[in-house]
Amino acid sequence: MANWLRISSRTVANHIKKRMNKEFMGGAVHVNQSSGLWWGLNRGGPVSDRNRRHMDPLAWNRATLLCVQRFKTTLAEKQHDSFLSSDSDDDNQSVDFPGGKVSYTSEMSFISESSQTRVPCYRVLEDDGDLISDCDFQQVSKEDAVKMYSNMVTLQIMDNIFYEAQRQGRISFYLTSAGEEAISIASAAALSEQDIILPQYREPGVLLWRGFTLQEFADQCFGNKADYGKGRQMPIHYGSKKHNFFTISSPIATQLPQAAGIAYSLKMDNKKACVVSYIGDGGTSEGDFHAGLNFAAVMEAPVIFFCRNNGWAISTNVSEQFRSDGIVVKGRAYGIRSIRVDGNDALAVYSAVSAAREMAINEQRPILIEALTYRVGHHSTSDDSTKYRQLDEIVYWKKARNPVNRFRNWVQNIGWWSEQQETQLRNSVRKQLLEAIQVAEKTEKPPLSELFTDVYDHPPSNLEEQEKHLRETVTRHPKDYPSDISV
């Protein structure tokens, strides 16, 4: 029989015993409290001793063999063929097709559309912040834990204030991370500054962790001269070359194929870094999701695809979006190791991303992470989510499953946080944000000419004609254009 990736030191019996049901959007999933992070099929590449403990055994049968993907490395080829040819007593009953040998059977059997049980969800903290007994997780220092919590509070306050600023008409658009604060900040804490980020639009926590200031956030939202995008982007479309954070792009999922390509360039340059690309559950319905994963798998690119499955693609529930068991099972179809994690558990996210990063870099492979969470806020300031979901549901997740409160209880229980620190932090952040908004509002807007720069070295004649026509229009109708923009 082929060599199988084994579970950690705990026995299978204990592993199953420790699973418990939790209700997420899409149905109940088992909560895996041990180190058995659910990873997909090993592609034949080397697995480090440290990472081997994160591998769960996978149940396979002959029908399942039909969907096994063959990989190009010599080691993978040997292990793959050995596995296929030793599945039964009829070791020689296999046929060599393009892509490798496949065993055959006289019994007609279709692969089931889904497994009988959902893929378990890895977690470390209970909903009240208590550490699950005998759990396995990546240790975090006091300094990092306090910074993680402080950033989560900062993001929470920033979202509230900027959301109100939009409602007051001071900025044109905003989008919060309410209910998902642990995902961006805990994942950022597990990464290196050299790792490249391709975000969607609920990852300002990554920038916070890397040192992006509240003033920089405010300047972008107000689109002034200090904005690195020169006022061309919508609010919350942040970007920072200094922090290896690609500018957010509104079209959904376009960043995934880009992430695969960037990761492949890191591989070619022998860089000890990886790429992390974030996406929501709605983005997995885009073709770019599948193209990105397949490209990364075939090219063995060191990239982590991080999916925030918050139950809603704007107003489309996951039950109306796909029939699979969420996102995690899609990784195996492309030969990508995968894990499902509780996205409201900061320690679980931190542990999973730490392990995923090590695998991606040391083993040169893509990893898929699905974080189960819930979008407490509206999709954006253009949305009213009470039109398509129950208010009781929102209140439940906001209070009972709040990731910020959950992590605060943990850091406070172990003596790393106090009520005094909580009061000081919240007062300080609120003061800094209000001051940043005042400065951003008073800062001059970029001149009209910036609309036509940074694309061509020498502007073509048609672009020059457009600029001339725009200036003439503004001059004829000055009341129809903002008076604080230099022509």
Buried (B, 14 or more C-beta within 10 A) or exposed (E): EEEEBEBBEBEEEEBBEBBBEBEBBBEEBBBBBBBBBBBBBBBBBEBEEEBBBBBBEBEBEBBBBEEBBBBEBEEBBEBBBEBBBEBEEEEEEBEEEEEBBBBEEEEEEEEEEEEEEBBBBBBBBBBEBEBBEEBBBBEBEEEBBBBBBBBBBBBBBBBBBBBEBBEEEBBEBBBBBBBBBBBBBBBBBBBEEEBBBBBBBBBBBBBBBBEBEBBBBBBBBBBBBBBBBBBBBBBBBBBBEEBBBBBBBEEBBBBBBBBBBBBBEBBEEEBEBBBBBBBBBBBBBBEBBBBBBBBBBBBBBBBBBBBBBBBBBBEBBBEEBBEBBBBBBBBBBBBBBBBBBBBBBBBBBBBBBBBBBBBBBBBBBBBBBBBBBBBBBBBBBEBEBEEEBEEEBBEEBBEEBBBBBBBBBBBBEEEBBEEEBBEEBBEEBBEBBBEBBEBBEEBEBBBBEBBBEEEEEEBEEEBEEBBEEBEEEBEEEEEEBEEEBEE
